[in-house]
Amino acid sequence: MDATTIDSVIMRLYLALFLFLASLQVALSKDIEHGLLLVNGAQAKAVTDDNFICATIDWWPHDKCNDGYCSWGDSSIVNLVSSFVFSSV
């Protein structure tokens, strides 16, 4: 298979997965007429130390820039998935 065919198959799989997950949300959701949520903001749930690292992955393509500044470079989930798929083939 060439790269274009593989990309097409991968995109179809992603679309199928998205549609499946979206249909689960609709099928499993229930109408709630009344709900109550209490949040105790005074009590700590976790503590982080100096070694804490927060890493995020964005959906933006590598060439999407704000005011000429491309802060994420090639750290998009799109690049991560494509590099994983092609490195495992």
MDAnalysis code that builds the backbone (N, CA, C; Angstrom):
import MDAnalysis as mda
import numpy as np

u = mda.Universe.empty(267, n_residues=89, atom_resindex=np.repeat(np.arange(89), 3), trajectory=True)
u.add_TopologyAttr("name", ["N", "CA", "C"] * 89)
u.add_TopologyAttr("resid", np.arange(1, 90))
u.add_TopologyAttr("resname", ["MET", "ASP", "ALA", "THR", "THR", "ILE", "ASP", "SER", "VAL", "ILE", "MET", "ARG", "LEU", "TYR", "LEU", "ALA", "LEU", "PHE", "LEU", "PHE", "LEU", "ALA", "SER", "LEU", "GLN", "VAL", "ALA", "LEU", "SER", "LYS", "ASP", "ILE", "GLU", "HIS", "GLY", "LEU", "LEU", "LEU", "VAL", "ASN", "GLY", "ALA", "GLN", "ALA", "LYS", "ALA", "VAL", "THR", "ASP", "ASP", "ASN", "PHE", "ILE", "CYS", "ALA", "THR", "ILE", "ASP", "TRP", "TRP", "PRO", "HIS", "ASP", "LYS", "CYS", "ASN", "ASP", "GLY", "TYR", "CYS", "SER", "TRP", "GLY", "ASP", "SER", "SER", "ILE", "VAL", "ASN", "LEU", "VAL", "SER", "SER", "PHE", "VAL", "PHE", "SER", "SER", "VAL"])
u.atoms.positions = np.array([
    [0.830, -1.178, 0.000],
    [0.000, 0.000, 0.000],
    [0.877, 1.246, 0.000],
    [0.441, 2.246, -0.706],
    [1.181, 3.497, -0.696],
    [0.688, 4.383, 0.450],
    [1.383, 5.481, 0.676],
    [1.092, 6.350, 1.821],
    [-0.302, 6.972, 1.730],
    [-0.759, 7.276, 0.523],
    [-2.077, 7.886, 0.366],
    [-3.177, 6.923, 0.755],
    [-3.023, 5.663, 0.395],
    [-4.011, 4.650, 0.751],
    [-4.042, 4.432, 2.259],
    [-2.874, 4.395, 2.871],
    [-2.793, 4.209, 4.321],
    [-3.453, 5.389, 5.040],
    [-3.181, 6.624, 4.569],
    [-3.812, 7.808, 5.164],
    [-5.322, 7.743, 5.044],
    [-5.807, 7.284, 3.906],
    [-7.248, 7.185, 3.686],
    [-7.873, 6.163, 4.634],
    [-7.229, 5.039, 4.813],
    [-7.729, 4.001, 5.718],
    [-7.727, 4.512, 7.155],
    [-6.666, 5.190, 7.552],
    [-6.563, 5.717, 8.914],
    [-7.655, 6.746, 9.170],
    [-7.881, 7.638, 8.215],
    [-8.916, 8.650, 8.389],
    [-10.304, 8.013, 8.474],
    [-10.547, 6.960, 7.714],
    [-11.832, 6.263, 7.793],
    [-12.010, 5.593, 9.148],
    [-10.925, 5.043, 9.688],
    [-10.998, 4.428, 11.011],
    [-11.283, 5.477, 12.083],
    [-10.623, 6.637, 11.985],
    [-10.882, 7.715, 12.936],
    [-12.328, 8.189, 12.848],
    [-12.833, 8.314, 11.631],
    [-14.215, 8.741, 11.450],
    [-15.173, 7.718, 12.045],
    [-14.910, 6.445, 11.800],
    [-15.765, 5.390, 12.352],
    [-15.719, 5.399, 13.879],
    [-14.537, 5.583, 14.456],
    [-14.401, 5.636, 15.913],
    [-15.136, 6.844, 16.473],
    [-14.996, 7.994, 15.828],
    [-15.682, 9.192, 16.281],
    [-17.194, 8.996, 16.248],
    [-17.709, 8.466, 15.149],
    [-19.149, 8.252, 15.040],
    [-19.645, 7.251, 16.076],
    [-18.867, 6.219, 16.336],
    [-19.234, 5.228, 17.351],
    [-19.295, 5.868, 18.732],
    [-18.262, 6.640, 19.079],
    [-18.241, 7.282, 20.400],
    [-19.342, 8.330, 20.535],
    [-19.620, 9.062, 19.461],
    [-20.696, 10.049, 19.511],
    [-22.047, 9.363, 19.675],
    [-22.238, 8.216, 19.027],
    [-23.511, 7.513, 19.164],
    [-23.666, 6.922, 20.567],
    [-22.564, 6.544, 21.196],
    [-22.631, 6.049, 22.577],
    [-23.123, 7.140, 23.513],
    [-22.615, 8.348, 23.308],
    [-23.028, 9.454, 24.168],
    [-24.525, 9.707, 24.038],
    [-25.034, 9.658, 22.834],
    [-26.459, 9.877, 22.617],
    [-27.267, 8.721, 23.190],
    [-26.810, 7.499, 22.971],
    [-27.555, 6.323, 23.417],
    [-27.564, 6.189, 24.936],
    [-26.486, 6.579, 25.586],
    [-26.376, 6.385, 27.032],
    [-26.828, 7.589, 27.851],
    [-27.101, 8.696, 27.198],
    [-27.517, 9.881, 27.944],
    [-28.969, 9.758, 28.369],
    [-29.267, 10.378, 29.493],
    [-30.624, 10.370, 30.033],
    [-31.019, 11.799, 30.336],
    [-32.288, 12.061, 30.241],
    [-32.778, 13.394, 30.586],
    [-32.785, 13.559, 32.100],
    [-32.198, 14.657, 32.571],
    [-32.188, 14.973, 33.992],
    [-33.028, 16.220, 34.182],
    [-34.055, 16.097, 34.970],
    [-34.927, 17.237, 35.192],
    [-34.396, 18.141, 36.288],
    [-33.758, 17.570, 37.302],
    [-33.266, 18.362, 38.413],
    [-31.949, 17.752, 38.886],
    [-30.977, 18.579, 39.113],
    [-29.695, 18.095, 39.603],
    [-29.092, 19.074, 40.590],
    [-28.230, 18.576, 41.460],
    [-27.582, 19.411, 42.459],
    [-26.122, 18.990, 42.534],
    [-25.238, 19.966, 42.484],
    [-23.815, 19.703, 42.551],
    [-23.221, 20.580, 43.644],
    [-22.591, 19.959, 44.608],
    [-21.933, 20.686, 45.690],
    [-20.429, 20.507, 45.561],
    [-19.687, 21.601, 45.602],
    [-18.235, 21.554, 45.493],
    [-17.644, 22.171, 46.743],
    [-16.799, 21.404, 47.422],
    [-16.099, 21.901, 48.601],
    [-14.725, 22.384, 48.147],
    [-14.615, 23.672, 47.863],
    [-13.368, 24.237, 47.373],
    [-12.345, 24.497, 48.455],
    [-12.701, 24.328, 49.710],
    [-11.777, 24.612, 50.806],
    [-10.874, 23.421, 51.109],
    [-11.259, 22.237, 50.705],
    [-10.491, 21.035, 51.020],
    [-9.638, 20.644, 49.821],
    [-8.325, 20.471, 50.041],
    [-7.406, 20.074, 48.973],
    [-7.601, 18.607, 48.624],
    [-7.592, 18.304, 47.343],
    [-7.737, 16.922, 46.878],
    [-6.405, 16.299, 46.513],
    [-5.414, 17.121, 46.192],
    [-4.099, 16.614, 45.808],
    [-3.052, 17.684, 46.082],
    [-1.813, 17.253, 46.159],
    [-0.693, 18.156, 46.372],
    [0.374, 17.832, 45.332],
    [0.937, 18.870, 44.723],
    [2.024, 18.662, 43.766],
    [3.313, 19.201, 44.350],
    [4.427, 18.600, 43.949],
    [5.717, 19.061, 44.444],
    [6.468, 19.793, 43.330],
    [7.760, 20.052, 43.555],
    [8.552, 20.798, 42.575],
    [8.816, 20.007, 41.299],
    [8.613, 18.698, 41.306],
    [8.864, 17.858, 40.139],
    [7.641, 17.716, 39.241],
    [6.592, 18.462, 39.496],
    [5.362, 18.382, 38.709],
    [5.587, 18.929, 37.303],
    [5.155, 18.171, 36.306],
    [5.253, 18.593, 34.909],
    [3.874, 18.465, 34.285],
    [3.429, 19.500, 33.640],
    [2.158, 19.478, 32.934],
    [2.442, 19.509, 31.440],
    [1.962, 18.506, 30.729],
    [2.162, 18.448, 29.278],
    [0.806, 18.347, 28.607],
    [0.604, 19.155, 27.597],
    [-0.644, 19.119, 26.848],
    [-0.357, 18.832, 25.382],
    [-1.324, 18.237, 24.731],
    [-1.216, 17.971, 23.301],
    [-2.405, 18.643, 22.633],
    [-2.121, 19.396, 21.596],
    [-3.149, 20.172, 20.923],
    [-3.541, 19.513, 19.613],
    [-4.677, 19.922, 19.053],
    [-5.161, 19.399, 17.775],
    [-4.730, 20.266, 16.605],
    [-4.079, 21.396, 16.845],
    [-3.728, 22.313, 15.767],
    [-2.661, 21.710, 14.865],
    [-2.746, 21.957, 13.576],
    [-1.674, 21.529, 12.668],
    [-0.419, 22.368, 12.901],
    [0.724, 21.866, 12.452],
    [1.996, 22.534, 12.732],
    [2.096, 23.916, 12.096],
    [1.347, 24.170, 11.032],
    [1.443, 25.464, 10.368],
    [0.389, 26.468, 10.840],
    [-0.401, 26.113, 11.852],
    [-1.396, 27.034, 12.424],
    [-0.688, 27.930, 13.426],
    [-0.640, 29.219, 13.125],
    [0.089, 30.157, 13.975],
    [-0.812, 31.311, 14.377],
    [-0.545, 31.887, 15.523],
    [-1.246, 33.079, 15.994],
    [-0.300, 34.261, 15.900],
    [-0.660, 35.237, 15.096],
    [0.148, 36.440, 14.916],
    [1.583, 36.107, 14.496],
    [1.739, 35.099, 13.663],
    [3.063, 34.734, 13.167],
    [3.894, 33.926, 14.146],
    [3.331, 33.549, 15.286],
    [4.071, 32.782, 16.295],
    [3.502, 31.375, 16.383],
    [4.313, 30.377, 16.066],
    [3.893, 28.977, 16.105],
    [4.504, 28.334, 17.346],
    [3.799, 28.380, 18.450],
    [4.388, 27.958, 19.728],
    [4.535, 26.455, 19.861],
    [3.681, 25.687, 19.200],
    [3.720, 24.244, 19.418],
    [4.551, 23.497, 18.399],
    [4.909, 24.092, 17.290],
    [5.756, 23.411, 16.308],
    [5.131, 22.114, 15.837],
    [5.817, 21.015, 16.017],
    [5.328, 19.703, 15.585],
    [4.800, 18.872, 16.753],
    [4.299, 19.518, 17.814],
    [3.828, 18.783, 18.986],
    [2.328, 18.515, 18.952],
    [1.721, 18.563, 17.791],
    [0.287, 18.337, 17.650],
    [-0.036, 16.853, 17.743],
    [-1.246, 16.529, 18.165],
    [-1.705, 15.143, 18.205],
    [-1.734, 14.552, 16.803],
    [-1.949, 15.401, 15.797],
    [-1.948, 14.939, 14.406],
    [-0.577, 14.377, 14.053],
    [0.487, 15.076, 14.421],
    [1.847, 14.604, 14.144],
    [2.188, 13.392, 14.991],
    [1.725, 13.363, 16.231],
    [2.002, 12.240, 17.113],
    [1.383, 10.964, 16.572],
    [0.141, 11.015, 16.148],
    [-0.539, 9.840, 15.623],
    [0.083, 9.390, 14.326],
    [0.355, 10.321, 13.407],
    [0.917, 9.919, 12.126],
    [2.333, 9.366, 12.289],
    [3.113, 9.922, 13.198],
    [4.467, 9.392, 13.401],
    [4.408, 8.015, 14.068],
    [3.438, 7.804, 14.954],
    [3.286, 6.497, 15.587],
    [2.856, 5.445, 14.574],
    [1.895, 5.795, 13.745],
    [1.368, 4.833, 12.761],
    [2.434, 4.461, 11.766],
    [3.151, 5.447, 11.245],
    [4.150, 5.151, 10.219],
    [5.405, 4.514, 10.788],
    [5.705, 4.745, 12.067],
    [6.887, 4.108, 12.652],
    [6.599, 2.649, 12.999],
    [5.316, 2.288, 13.145],
    [4.988, 0.910, 13.488],
    [4.666, 0.072, 12.267],
    [4.668, 0.665, 11.079],
    [4.345, -0.092, 9.848],
    [5.555, -0.786, 9.355],
])
